[in-house]
Amino acid sequence: MSRLLVCPPDFFGIEYEINPWMRLSNRVDHERAASQWQTLMKIFEQDLGIVLERMVPIPGLPDLVFTANAGLVVGHTAVVSHFRYPERQREEAHFEHWFRQQGYEVMTVEAGLHFEGAGDLLGFSDTWFGGYRQRSDIGMYPILSERFHREIIPLELIDGRFYHLDTCLCPLSGGELLYFPAAFDHDGREVLAARIPTERHLVVPEHEALKFACNAVCVEKHVVLPAGCPTTEGLLQERGYDTHAVQLDEFMKSGGSAKCLTLALD
């Protein structure tokens, strides 16, 4: 990973409620949110050498900042998300416009299906995991598997607090899996146990999963994650990862953290 798509939080706020974290009464401190976002970007650019591609923020689209949901980028193809909730569907045209401007071949989602991008589809080089039930539809995964010639293992998300896959699972560069098992149904837990050796399971405790410990960004042997997750940091450091903890509580008010604020472009 060397390039990330991000969007400044100029118009970020809680303007509707579409997940258990969002409350209209829980106002965002815009100055604090901007400072937290800038700190996160500084880590990516200055500490990790990541190239950041910045979208222009747009009034009335408070969640445009969560670029993980823009879509899925594979090589020169961008699959543009189709959001389940109308409140976020207004973002789709802006994401599609950005991808086309950058020269990507754009693939759109079939009518009747929902897919929320890299928030629900992530994994390793040979195998992907696809979250479904809360936001994305399982019917998307055979289509994407055939298009990109990758195995996609569907995982049902059963806890509304973990509404996207990237809120409860993070594949790491060394082949380990950082995740919160209770977010998945029995079959999903069984699949993960069968496909990933037990010694590579880094199980996040619930109190840190609720601080979005799994909503992390792994860049080689570096992991950027929200502050306040010492147990998770310890698990990662034991495996040789350098951790970079960032205070992102303003974005957690909307149900997002480090991974939600980025989209890998390579």
C-alpha positions as CSV (number, residue, x, y, z in Angstrom):
1,M,0.0,0.0,0.0
2,S,1.5,3.3,-1.1
3,R,-1.5,5.5,-2.0
4,L,-4.6,6.3,-0.1
5,L,-7.7,8.3,-1.0
6,V,-8.8,10.6,1.7
7,C,-11.2,13.5,2.1
8,P,-10.8,16.5,4.6
9,P,-13.6,16.7,7.2
10,D,-14.6,20.3,6.4
11,F,-18.3,19.3,6.4
12,F,-18.2,16.3,8.7
13,G,-21.0,16.1,11.2
14,I,-23.9,14.1,12.5
15,E,-26.8,15.0,10.3
16,Y,-28.8,11.8,10.4
17,E,-28.8,8.4,12.2
18,I,-28.0,5.3,10.1
19,N,-26.0,3.2,12.6
20,P,-26.1,2.7,16.4
21,W,-23.2,5.1,17.0
22,M,-24.9,8.1,15.3
23,R,-27.0,10.4,17.5
24,L,-28.1,13.8,16.3
25,S,-27.7,15.1,19.8
26,N,-24.0,14.1,19.8
27,R,-22.5,17.2,18.1
28,V,-19.1,17.0,16.4
29,D,-16.4,19.4,17.6
30,H,-15.3,20.5,14.1
31,E,-12.0,22.0,15.3
32,R,-11.1,18.9,17.2
33,A,-12.1,16.6,14.2
34,A,-10.0,18.6,11.8
35,S,-7.0,18.4,14.2
36,Q,-7.4,14.6,14.6
37,W,-7.7,14.1,10.9
38,Q,-4.6,16.2,10.2
39,T,-2.6,14.2,12.8
40,L,-3.7,11.0,11.1
41,M,-2.7,12.3,7.7
42,K,0.7,13.4,9.1
43,I,1.4,9.9,10.3
44,F,0.6,8.4,6.8
45,E,2.6,11.0,4.9
46,Q,5.6,11.8,7.1
47,D,6.0,8.6,9.2
48,L,5.0,6.0,6.7
49,G,5.7,7.7,3.3
50,I,2.2,7.2,1.9
51,V,1.0,9.3,-1.0
52,L,-2.4,10.9,-0.1
53,E,-4.9,11.7,-2.8
54,R,-7.4,14.2,-1.4
55,M,-11.0,14.5,-2.6
56,V,-12.7,17.9,-2.3
57,P,-15.2,17.9,0.5
58,I,-18.8,18.9,-0.4
59,P,-21.4,20.6,1.8
60,G,-24.3,18.4,2.7
61,L,-22.3,15.2,2.4
62,P,-20.9,14.8,6.0
63,D,-19.8,11.2,5.5
64,L,-17.8,11.8,2.4
65,V,-14.8,11.8,4.8
66,F,-15.2,8.1,5.1
67,T,-13.5,7.2,1.8
68,A,-13.2,3.5,2.6
69,N,-16.8,3.4,1.4
70,A,-16.1,5.1,-2.0
71,G,-15.8,1.7,-3.6
72,L,-13.1,-1.0,-4.3
73,V,-10.0,-0.4,-6.3
74,V,-8.3,-3.3,-8.1
75,G,-5.6,-2.3,-10.5
76,H,-7.1,0.2,-12.9
77,T,-10.7,-0.7,-12.1
78,A,-12.8,1.1,-9.5
79,V,-16.1,-0.5,-8.3
80,V,-18.2,2.4,-7.2
81,S,-20.3,1.7,-4.1
82,H,-24.1,1.7,-4.0
83,F,-25.1,2.5,-0.4
84,R,-28.0,0.9,1.4
85,Y,-29.2,4.1,3.0
86,P,-30.4,7.1,0.8
87,E,-28.5,9.5,3.1
88,R,-25.2,8.2,1.7
89,Q,-26.4,7.4,-1.9
90,R,-25.8,11.1,-2.7
91,E,-22.0,10.4,-2.4
92,E,-21.9,7.9,-5.2
93,A,-21.8,10.4,-8.1
94,H,-19.0,12.3,-6.5
95,F,-16.9,9.1,-5.9
96,E,-17.6,8.0,-9.5
97,H,-16.6,11.4,-10.9
98,W,-13.3,11.3,-8.9
99,F,-12.5,7.8,-10.2
100,R,-13.2,8.7,-13.8
101,Q,-11.1,11.9,-13.5
102,Q,-8.2,9.8,-12.3
103,G,-8.5,7.5,-15.4
104,Y,-10.0,4.4,-13.7
105,E,-12.2,2.0,-15.5
106,V,-15.4,2.3,-13.5
107,M,-17.7,-0.6,-12.6
108,T,-21.1,0.1,-11.2
109,V,-23.2,-2.1,-9.0
110,E,-26.2,-4.0,-10.5
111,A,-29.6,-2.6,-9.7
112,G,-31.1,-4.1,-6.6
113,L,-27.8,-4.8,-4.9
114,H,-25.9,-2.9,-2.3
115,F,-22.2,-2.8,-1.8
116,E,-20.3,-0.4,0.4
117,G,-16.8,-0.8,-0.9
118,A,-13.6,-1.5,1.0
119,G,-15.6,-1.1,4.2
120,D,-17.0,-4.6,3.5
121,L,-14.5,-6.2,1.3
122,L,-10.9,-6.7,2.4
123,G,-8.4,-9.5,2.8
124,F,-5.1,-10.9,1.6
125,S,-3.6,-11.1,-1.8
126,D,-5.2,-14.4,-2.7
127,T,-8.3,-14.4,-0.6
128,W,-10.8,-11.7,0.3
129,F,-13.5,-11.6,3.0
130,G,-16.8,-10.0,2.2
131,G,-19.1,-8.7,5.0
132,Y,-22.8,-8.8,4.4
133,R,-26.2,-8.4,6.0
134,Q,-25.8,-5.0,7.6
135,R,-24.9,-2.9,4.6
136,S,-23.6,-5.0,1.6
137,D,-25.5,-7.8,-0.1
138,I,-24.0,-11.3,-0.3
139,G,-25.0,-11.4,-4.0
140,M,-22.3,-8.9,-4.9
141,Y,-19.5,-11.4,-4.0
142,P,-19.9,-13.9,-6.8
143,I,-20.0,-11.0,-9.3
144,L,-16.8,-9.5,-7.9
145,S,-15.1,-12.9,-7.6
146,E,-15.7,-13.7,-11.2
147,R,-14.6,-10.2,-12.3
148,F,-11.3,-10.1,-10.4
149,H,-10.5,-13.8,-10.2
150,R,-10.3,-13.8,-6.4
151,E,-11.8,-16.1,-3.9
152,I,-14.2,-14.2,-1.7
153,I,-15.4,-15.7,1.6
154,P,-18.7,-14.2,2.8
155,L,-18.9,-13.4,6.5
156,E,-22.3,-12.5,8.0
157,L,-22.2,-9.6,10.4
158,I,-24.7,-10.1,13.3
159,D,-24.1,-7.1,15.6
160,G,-25.4,-3.7,14.4
161,R,-22.5,-1.9,16.2
162,F,-20.1,-3.6,13.7
163,Y,-22.0,-2.8,10.6
164,H,-19.1,-2.9,8.2
165,L,-16.5,-5.6,8.0
166,D,-13.6,-3.2,8.6
167,T,-15.1,-2.3,12.0
168,C,-14.4,-5.8,13.3
169,L,-11.7,-7.4,11.2
170,C,-8.3,-6.2,9.9
171,P,-6.0,-8.5,7.8
172,L,-2.4,-7.8,8.6
173,S,0.6,-7.9,6.2
174,G,2.2,-10.9,7.9
175,G,-0.9,-13.0,7.4
176,E,-2.4,-12.5,10.8
177,L,-6.0,-11.6,11.4
178,L,-6.9,-8.9,13.9
179,Y,-10.6,-9.3,14.7
180,F,-13.5,-9.4,17.1
181,P,-15.1,-12.9,16.8
182,A,-18.5,-12.0,18.4
183,A,-19.3,-9.7,15.5
184,F,-19.7,-12.8,13.3
185,D,-22.2,-15.6,13.2
186,H,-21.1,-19.2,14.1
187,D,-20.5,-20.2,10.5
188,G,-18.3,-17.1,10.0
189,R,-16.2,-17.9,13.0
190,E,-15.8,-21.5,11.9
191,V,-14.7,-20.3,8.4
192,L,-12.1,-18.0,9.9
193,A,-10.8,-20.7,12.2
194,A,-10.5,-23.1,9.3
195,R,-8.9,-20.7,6.8
196,I,-6.5,-18.9,9.1
197,P,-4.3,-20.9,11.5
198,T,-5.2,-20.3,15.1
199,E,-1.7,-19.0,15.9
200,R,-2.4,-16.1,13.5
201,H,-5.6,-15.0,15.2
202,L,-5.2,-11.8,17.2
203,V,-8.4,-11.6,19.1
204,V,-9.5,-8.1,20.2
205,P,-11.3,-7.8,23.6
206,E,-14.8,-6.4,23.4
207,H,-14.1,-3.1,25.2
208,E,-11.4,-2.3,22.7
209,A,-13.4,-3.5,19.7
210,L,-16.0,-0.9,20.8
211,K,-13.2,1.6,20.5
212,F,-12.7,0.5,16.9
213,A,-9.4,-1.3,17.5
214,C,-10.0,-3.4,14.4
215,N,-10.6,-0.3,12.3
216,A,-6.9,-0.1,11.6
217,V,-4.7,0.5,8.6
218,C,-1.8,-1.9,8.1
219,V,1.2,-0.6,6.1
220,E,3.9,-3.3,5.9
221,K,5.0,-3.7,9.6
222,H,3.2,-0.6,10.8
223,V,-0.4,-0.5,12.1
224,V,-2.3,2.8,12.5
225,L,-5.2,2.4,14.9
226,P,-7.3,4.5,17.3
227,A,-5.9,5.5,20.7
228,G,-7.1,3.8,23.8
229,C,-6.5,0.2,22.8
230,P,-3.4,-0.9,24.8
231,T,-4.3,-4.7,24.7
232,T,-4.6,-4.6,20.9
233,E,-1.3,-2.6,20.6
234,G,0.4,-5.2,22.8
235,L,-0.9,-8.1,20.6
236,L,0.4,-6.3,17.5
237,Q,3.8,-5.4,19.0
238,E,4.3,-9.0,20.1
239,R,4.1,-9.9,16.4
240,G,6.7,-7.4,15.4
241,Y,4.4,-4.5,14.3
242,D,5.0,-0.9,15.1
243,T,1.8,0.7,16.3
244,H,0.7,4.3,15.7
245,A,-2.2,5.3,18.0
246,V,-4.3,8.3,17.0
247,Q,-7.1,10.0,18.9
248,L,-10.1,9.7,16.6
249,D,-13.0,10.0,19.0
250,E,-14.8,12.7,17.0
251,F,-15.1,10.3,14.0
252,M,-16.2,7.5,16.3
253,K,-19.3,9.6,17.0
254,S,-20.4,8.7,13.5
255,G,-19.2,5.1,13.7
256,G,-15.8,5.3,12.0
257,S,-12.1,5.5,12.7
258,A,-8.7,5.1,11.0
259,K,-9.6,2.6,8.3
260,C,-12.9,4.2,7.5
261,L,-11.1,7.4,6.7
262,T,-9.0,5.9,4.0
263,L,-9.3,3.9,0.7
264,A,-6.3,2.0,-0.6
265,L,-5.6,2.8,-4.2
266,D,-2.9,0.1,-4.8
